[in-house]
């Protein structure tokens, strides 16, 4: 998992027969919200809702197809902070 200032990426192994991504993300957002200090709302769309500016309302799921697909997604996850100028190298 990589947590960036305005979004995050995760690779999860879900239990067999469990593909309820929406509920999992709802719980992550809920727990984060109630364990985080208050912040100023940065977007009008969030002002009337108990949401932090970090979270997007939507998410994209992708089922890893094979080892090569896993490697591509893991590389993307590791390189994302570099791409956004938050780290000099993926190893940082």
Buried (B, 14 or more C-beta within 10 A) or exposed (E): EBEEEEEBBEEEEEEEEEEEEEEBBEEBBEEBEEEEEEEEBEEEEBEEEEBBBBBEEEBEEEEBEEEEEEEEBEEEBBBBBBEEEEBEEBEE
